[in-house]
Amino acid sequence: MGDITVKLYNETPKHRDNFIKLAKEGVYDNTLFHRVIKNFMIQAGDPESKTASDTASLGSGDVGYTIPAEFNPKFIHKKGALAAARQGDEVNPKKESSGCQFYIVTGQVFSEEQLLDLEQRMRDAQLTAIFNSLAQKRIKDIYKMRRAGDNDGLMALQDELENQAREIMKEETPAAFTPEQIKTYTTIGGAPHLDGAYTIFGEVTEGMDVIERIQKVKTNKKDRPLENIRILKAIVEE
């Protein structure tokens, strides 16, 4: 569908060096863009996609290792950002990146009102995560009260943990968008809800028109394009 050129950030050296290594070794050659979601992102880099059948479920292939997260607040999920895919927090609490799979953000343009609403939802999620962490530490007490049918005790414990979670929230940095994020997401667009959760290690410098064409293709229920979109060759220019 055309050429895409990306530049890699020196501030994320582990991801930079790994991406270059895989490209030089031909790991990305003939892999598919196996997950495409319009107004969100296009994802590739699954080695198993090279020879996959048209009905195969893709996205679980890897190269046998992960990469430690390299979060940098100066890099955000703006349109054209190149970032590493990863497994979910429940099995990957350190947010380590896939050794090979990546995505390019297409996203959407937000209004300031939409960003404020998203910011509140992110704060609510942050509070819920703290509450769940506190509850996990008291799981034996919770099970004991459930077995005893002690609903009053459970309600009292819930109130206690909610108050503790709110106090911890006051000490932590609450989820909030910076002026730079607001300016970017209301003009260029992107996927702001991913900030701080996935490592961004580069950005597209040429070929956004190609990415636009890719994100508009028809996909199946698992977001795989109905017609294969293949990376023919990954070339490193140093």
Salt bridges, closest charged atoms under 4 A:
GLU11 OE2 - LYS74 NZ 3.16
ASP17 OD1 - ARG16 NE 2.78
GLU25 OE2 - LYS21 NZ 3.36
ASP29 OD2 - LYS233 NZ 3.10
GLU70 OE1 - HIS15 ND1 2.60
ASP89 OD1 - ARG86 NH1 2.85
ASP89 OD2 - LYS95 NZ 3.54
ASP117 OD2 - ARG121 NE 3.12
GLU119 OE1 - ARG123 NH2 3.74
ASP141 OD2 - ARG138 NE 2.85
GLU160 OE2 - ARG138 NH1 3.30
GLU167 OE2 - LYS170 NZ 3.27
ASP195 OD1 - HIS77 ND1 2.87
GLU203 OE1 - LYS78 NZ 3.43
ASP209 OD2 - ARG213 NH1 3.74
GLU212 OE2 - LYS79 NZ 2.57
GLU238 OE1 - LYS24 NZ 2.88
